[in-house]
Amino acid sequence: MAAVTKAELATTLSGPGPFTVLAPTNEAFSSFLEEKGFNSLDEVPKELLTQILLNHVIDGSLKSTDLSTGYANTKATSDASESPMSIYINTDGGVTFNGTSQVSIPNVSADNGTVHVVDKVVDLPTIVTFAAADSNFSILVEALTREASYTYVETLSTPNDTEPAPFTVFAPVNSAFVSLLNELDLTALSEVPTATLTSTLNTHVVAGANVLASSLSDNMSISTLGGGLTVNLSGGQATLTDSGSRVSKIIATDVQANNGVIHAIDKVVLE
């Protein structure tokens, strides 16, 4: 309650709602402050604290049985886009948010919604947060971390106000990588030559821009860290075409982190 008071959110959370509130325990807040290098709640900047708390609030009163694996929006606002922050919900074997915060006490009824007590503070997510939390991107994460020399995790964790953030990542789902390996007549990601893997990963990342789906236009050219991509919006299906005329469908859009946005694609694009 002290955090809510400091952030001046008591009036907001006392409103008509309805809201779903993820409520970290005192121990969760203490651990979070220690991890972030704060000696007390008083040391956390008010604006930062406000966004962290709002990242625990979802519109609507959602019981645990109403939750399903996938993405929702919180009341927090992304630094990268000024649009609502995404949160990844996983209901396999309990309920977990962004891969780290688990519900310990579900379905506490309130006058204006539902409270779920969680064991960790749900920090403001980066691109890496969602890639690591969502099992649909597990092969992508394996690729990003395969080489000891790769700095993708560190780079894609860069705060929004620090170059080269923000980012737009066109993230291939696991089936896209499986198809690529079959196409290359390989049996495992480890067999992909390092130079090929590096250029491929680069072609899925745009630095310095948070490009939402609403900003994509037909025949729009996109410059990635690797090669160029062309957007096509004809036929009601957004696609990306690479320099080799490979076409990848954009199958999920606007997974908004605090330092960029992810769009899931069904085929790996190449430089």
C-alpha positions in Angstrom: 0.0 0.0 0.0 3.0 2.3 0.6 4.0 2.0 -3.0 0.4 2.9 -4.2 0.4 5.9 -1.9 3.7 7.2 -3.1 2.7 6.8 -6.7 -0.6 8.6 -6.0 -2.6 5.7 -7.5 -5.0 5.1 -4.7 -7.7 7.2 -6.4 -7.1 5.4 -9.7 -7.3 1.9 -8.2 -10.4 2.9 -6.1 -12.2 3.9 -9.3 -15.1 1.9 -10.7 -12.9 -0.4 -12.8 -13.3 -3.2 -13.0 -9.6 -4.1 -12.7 -7.5 -7.2 -12.4 -4.6 -6.3 -10.0 -1.5 -8.4 -9.5 -0.4 -7.7 -6.0 3.2 -8.5 -5.1 3.8 -9.6 -1.5 6.0 -7.5 0.9 8.8 -10.0 0.3 8.4 -9.6 -3.4 8.8 -5.8 -3.1 11.8 -6.2 -0.8 13.5 -8.5 -3.3 12.8 -6.2 -6.2 14.3 -3.2 -4.4 17.4 -5.1 -3.5 17.8 -6.4 -7.1 17.5 -2.8 -8.5 19.9 -1.4 -6.0 17.4 0.7 -4.0 17.7 0.7 -0.2 14.0 1.6 0.3 10.9 2.5 -1.6 11.6 6.2 -1.0 14.6 5.9 -3.4 12.5 4.7 -6.4 11.7 7.7 -8.7 8.0 8.4 -8.6 7.5 8.1 -12.4 9.3 4.7 -12.5 7.3 3.4 -9.5 4.0 4.6 -11.1 4.7 2.7 -14.3 5.8 -0.5 -12.4 2.6 -0.5 -10.4 0.5 0.2 -13.4 2.2 -2.8 -15.0 0.3 -4.9 -12.4 -3.1 -3.7 -13.5 -5.2 -5.1 -16.3 -8.6 -3.8 -17.4 -11.5 -6.1 -16.6 -12.2 -8.4 -13.7 -10.4 -11.7 -14.6 -10.6 -14.7 -12.4 -8.0 -17.4 -12.9 -10.4 -19.4 -15.0 -10.7 -16.4 -17.3 -7.0 -16.3 -18.0 -5.4 -18.1 -21.0 -1.9 -18.3 -22.3 -1.1 -15.3 -24.5 -0.7 -11.5 -24.4 -2.8 -8.8 -22.7 -2.2 -5.1 -22.1 -1.6 -3.5 -18.7 -2.3 0.1 -17.6 1.5 0.9 -17.9 2.7 3.0 -20.8 5.8 2.0 -22.9 8.6 4.5 -23.0 9.2 3.4 -26.6 5.8 4.1 -28.0 3.6 5.8 -25.5 1.2 2.9 -26.0 0.0 0.3 -23.5 2.5 -2.2 -22.3 2.0 -5.9 -23.1 2.1 -8.7 -20.5 2.6 -12.4 -21.3 0.3 -14.7 -19.4 1.2 -18.4 -19.1 -1.4 -20.8 -17.6 0.5 -24.0 -18.0 0.8 -25.4 -14.5 -0.5 -22.4 -12.6 -0.5 -18.8 -13.8 2.8 -16.9 -14.5 3.3 -13.4 -15.8 6.2 -12.4 -18.1 7.9 -15.7 -17.2 8.9 -14.8 -13.7 6.0 -13.7 -11.5 3.7 -16.5 -10.3 0.3 -16.3 -8.7 0.4 -17.6 -5.1 -3.1 -16.7 -4.0 -5.7 -16.3 -6.9 -9.1 -14.8 -7.1 -9.3 -12.4 -4.2 -12.6 -10.5 -4.7 -12.7 -6.7 -4.5 -15.5 -4.2 -4.9 -14.1 -3.1 -8.3 -12.4 -6.2 -9.6 -10.2 -9.2 -8.8 -6.8 -9.4 -7.1 -4.2 -12.1 -7.6 -1.3 -12.2 -5.1 2.0 -12.8 -6.9 5.4 -13.8 -5.6 7.5 -11.3 -7.7 7.2 -7.8 -8.9 6.4 -7.7 -12.6 9.2 -5.5 -13.9 8.8 -3.3 -17.0 9.5 -5.8 -19.8 12.2 -5.5 -22.5 12.3 -7.3 -25.8 14.3 -10.1 -24.1 11.6 -10.5 -21.4 9.0 -11.6 -23.9 11.4 -13.7 -26.0 12.4 -15.6 -23.0 8.9 -15.9 -21.5 7.1 -17.1 -24.6 7.9 -20.7 -25.6 6.9 -19.9 -29.2 10.2 -18.1 -29.4 12.4 -20.7 -27.7 14.5 -21.6 -30.9 14.9 -17.8 -31.5 16.3 -17.5 -28.0 18.6 -20.4 -28.7 19.8 -18.7 -31.9 20.4 -15.4 -30.2 22.5 -17.0 -27.5 24.3 -19.7 -29.5 27.6 -17.9 -30.0 29.7 -16.6 -27.0 30.5 -13.5 -29.0 26.8 -12.6 -29.6 25.6 -9.6 -27.6 22.0 -9.8 -28.7 20.6 -10.3 -25.2 22.5 -7.3 -23.8 21.7 -5.1 -26.9 18.0 -6.0 -26.9 17.8 -5.3 -23.2 19.1 -1.7 -23.7 16.8 0.9 -22.1 14.7 3.0 -24.4 16.5 6.2 -23.8 19.9 4.6 -24.7 21.1 3.9 -28.2 20.5 1.7 -30.2 17.0 1.3 -28.6 14.2 1.3 -29.3 13.8 -1.8 -31.4 11.4 -3.5 -33.8 11.9 -7.2 -33.9 10.3 -9.5 -36.4 10.5 -12.7 -34.4 10.2 -16.1 -36.2 8.2 -18.6 -34.2 9.7 -22.1 -33.7 8.0 -23.6 -36.8 9.7 -21.0 -38.9 13.1 -22.1 -37.8 12.2 -25.8 -38.2 11.2 -25.0 -41.8 14.5 -23.2 -42.4 16.5 -26.1 -41.2 14.6 -28.4 -43.5 15.2 -26.0 -46.4 18.9 -25.9 -45.7 19.0 -29.7 -45.3 20.2 -29.4 -41.7 19.1 -31.3 -38.6 19.9 -28.8 -35.9 20.5 -25.1 -35.3 24.1 -25.8 -34.3 24.8 -26.8 -37.9 24.0 -23.3 -39.3 27.3 -21.5 -40.1 28.0 -18.6 -37.8 28.1 -16.0 -40.6 24.8 -17.2 -41.9 23.2 -17.2 -38.5 24.5 -13.8 -37.7 23.3 -12.2 -40.9 19.9 -13.9 -40.5 19.4 -12.7 -37.0 20.4 -9.1 -38.0 17.7 -9.2 -40.7 15.0 -9.5 -38.1 16.0 -6.5 -36.0 15.3 -2.8 -36.7 17.2 -0.4 -34.4 16.2 3.1 -33.4 12.5 2.7 -34.2 9.4 1.2 -32.5 7.2 0.4 -35.5 3.7 -0.5 -34.6 1.5 -2.5 -37.0 -0.6 0.6 -37.6 2.5 2.4 -39.0 3.1 -0.3 -41.6 2.1 0.6 -45.1 2.0 -1.3 -48.4 5.3 -1.4 -50.2 7.0 0.2 -47.2 10.8 -0.4 -47.1 12.3 -1.4 -43.8 16.0 -1.2 -43.1 17.2 -3.9 -40.6 20.6 -4.5 -39.1 21.0 -7.0 -41.9 19.2 -6.6 -45.2 16.2 -4.7 -46.3 12.6 -5.9 -46.1 9.4 -4.8 -48.0 6.0 -4.8 -46.4 3.0 -5.9 -48.3 -0.6 -5.4 -47.0 -2.6 -6.6 -50.0 -5.2 -9.3 -49.5 -5.7 -8.5 -45.8 -2.5 -10.3 -44.7 0.6 -8.3 -43.8 3.7 -9.9 -45.1 7.5 -9.2 -45.3 9.5 -9.9 -48.4 13.3 -10.1 -48.2 15.9 -9.5 -50.9 15.6 -13.1 -52.1 11.8 -12.8 -52.6 11.1 -15.0 -49.5 7.7 -14.0 -48.1 6.9 -14.3 -44.4 3.5 -13.6 -42.9 3.2 -11.4 -39.8 1.0 -13.6 -37.6 1.0 -11.5 -34.4 1.6 -7.9 -33.9 2.4 -5.2 -31.3 3.8 -7.1 -28.4 4.9 -3.9 -26.7 7.9 -3.9 -24.4 9.4 -0.8 -22.7 12.2 -0.7 -25.2 10.6 -1.8 -28.4 8.0 -4.0 -30.1 7.8 -7.6 -31.4 5.8 -8.8 -34.4 5.8 -12.6 -34.8 6.4 -14.0 -38.2 5.9 -17.5 -39.7 9.0 -17.7 -41.9 12.7 -16.8 -41.4 13.7 -14.0 -43.7 17.3 -13.8 -45.0 19.7 -11.0 -46.0 
